[in-house]
């Protein structure tokens, strides 16, 4: 019986064969498994926590005096975005090469998003600007990040859509989650114990990162797995990752 030639063996056994073409980047290194999602959520939670403490120490919070609100929002966005972008890059670099621009892109996206929201909160009431708040953050950050892998991953535009929808979902539901947390303690009036306030913030934080990072993490897994799908022999040539 004839033995298969070397080309057939390469096509059938390549663990991560890449489609050739302008939309397939050789910077894709490996296929993410489900552990990627865990690391993505943990990294973002750690990066945001550190970022919040650092920005609070330096800027004393985003919402300072009226004259300083835009500047504080920009500084907070740059610092918080850099912290989150750094830990995200530490996870992404295992799967993608040439992603160092992810850090400044994330930092700039957060700065633009928070500056936009500072303007919205100055010129509108909170209930009217809730959706705009979420769209501004989600769109600014995801668009800046999208540019780093534009034309390298097919359907990368999905990253922007998922991010914006996740942000809108979180911002709309967070007030109800907070009220529900207070109701667990059977609190009446405005006398809120310190421990319940901490619990509320913890629940809100878990909800925030649970929704955002699960949504974006699953999207990344799908996009990278799709980009690293083996090429059928009849479609064209392949190259090994």
N, C-alpha and C positions, 0 to 999 in steps of 0.2 A: 504494500500500500504506500502511495506517495506521501511523503511528509510535507506538512504545510511550510510554505516559504517564510522567510524572516519577516516580511511586511505584514502578513496575516497575523503572526504572533504578536507583533507590536500593537496592531489595532485591537485585538481581542483582549490583551492582558494589561494595557496601559491603565494604571490606576486613576489617572486624571488627565485624559486626553482633551486638548483644547481645540475648539473649532478655529480654523484659520479664517482670517478676514479682518476688516478694519475695526469691527466692534469687539474683537476678542483680544484682551491684553495679555501679553506674556508675563505680566506682573502678578497674575494669579498663581499662588504657590501651592495651595493644598485645599482639599475639600473640608469645610467645617462640619464637625459632628455636633451633637446636642449639648456637649459640654461648653461649646462656644456661647450658647445662650446664658448659661450660668455665669461664666466669666464676664460676659457683656453686662449683665445686670449688676454683679458685684463691683466691677470696675467703675461703672457710672455712679453707683451709690457712694463709693469711696471718694471718687473724684469730686462729686458735688458737695459732699460733706466737708472735705478739706477746703474746697473752693469757697464755700459759704463762710467758714471761720476766717479764712485769710482776707476775703473781701470785707467782712464786717470789721475786722481789726484795722484795715487800711482806710476804707471809705466811710466807716461808721454807718453802713447801710445805704441802700439806693435812695431812699426817700428822705433827703435832707431838706434844707430850706428851698423855697421855690426857685431861687436864682441858681442853686447848685444841682437841681434834680437831674437835668440832662447830663451834666458832667459826671455826676456820681453814677448814673445809669451806664454811661460809657465805660467808666473805670471798672465798675462791678462786672459788666459783661465781658470785658477783656480778660480780667483775672479769673472769673468763674469759668468762662469758656476755655481758657488755656488749661485750667486744672482738669476739666472734663475731657477736653481734647487729648491731653497727654495720656490719661489712663485708657481712653478708647484706642489711641494709637498703639499702645503697648499690646492690646489684644489683636488689633487689626494686622500689625506687622508680621504676625505668625502666618497669616493667610494671604497678605497682599504686600508686594514690594513697592517702593517708591511712594509711600503714603505719608511722608513727613509733613507735607503741606496740610494734612488733616488738622494739625494742631493750630496753626494760625487761622485756618479757615473757620474752625469751630469757635475760636476766640472772637474773630471778627463778626461771625453770625450772631453770637450772643450779644455783643455790643450793639449791633444794629437793632436786634430785636428788643432789647431793654430800652434803648433810646426811643424807639418807636412807641413802646408802651408808656414810657414816661410822658411823652407828648399826648398820647390818648387820655391818660389819667388826669392830665392837667386841663384838658379841654373837653372832657365828657364825664358823665356820671359812671360809676363802676358797673351797674347792671347793663348799661348800654354798650360798654366797651369790653365786656367779658369775652365775646367771640373774637373781637378784633385783637384783644390781648393774646389769645391763644394762636390765632392765625399769624400774627406778627412774629412771635417767637418761633413757632414751628416752621414757617416759611423762610425766615431769615437764616436760621441755623441749618436747616436741611438743604437749602439752595446753595449755601456756601460750601457745605460738605459734598454735595452732589458734583460740584465743579471738579473736585479732586479725582473722581473716577468717571467723569463724563467721557463717553465714547469708548470706555474700557470695559464696561459691564453692560450687556444688553438689558433694556428695560429699567435702567437705573433711575429713570424719572419716577418710578414707583416709590422710591425712597422719599421724595418730597410729599407725595400724596399721603402715604402712610403716616409720616411724621406730623403733618398738619392735622389729620383726622385724630391721631392719638392725643395731640395737645388740646384740641377742642373738646374731646371726650373728658380728659382729665379736668380741665378748667371748669367745665359745666357741672361736673359731678362732685368736685371737691367740697363745695359748701354743704351739700347734703351729707357727705361722708363725715364732715366735721360735726354737724348737728346730731347725727346718729351716734357718734362717739360720746358726746355729752349726755345723750339720753340714756346710755348704758349705765352711767353713774347715778341716774335718778336725781339730777341736779335741778333745783328750782331757783328762780331768780337769777341774779348776776354774780352770786358768790361762788366762783369756780375754784376748787382746790388746785394747788400747784401740781399734784400728781396727775390730775385729770387733764390739765393743760398739756403736760408732757406727753401723756398717752394720746391725746388728740393730734399733736404734732407728729408723733411717731406713726400713727395710723395714716395720716395724710401723706407723710413721706413715703411710706410703703406703697400706698395707692398710686402716688405720682410716678415713682420709678417702676412699680409693677406694670402699670399700663404702658408707659412710654418705652421702657427698655425691652419689655417683652415684645411689643409691636415692632420696634425697630430691629431687635435682635433676630426675630423670626424672618423679617424681610431680608436682612443680610444673608441669613442662612439660605433662603430660597434663591436669592440672586446669585450667590457664589456657587451654589450647587448647580444651578442652571447653566452658568457660564463654564463650569467644569464638566458638563455632561459629555460622555463619550460620543464621538462622532460615528454614525453608522457608516460602514465601509462603502456603501453605494453613493454617499453624499459628497465625498471629497477626501482630501488628505488631512492628516492629523499630525500634531506634534506633541510630544510628551512634555508634561509640566515638570 
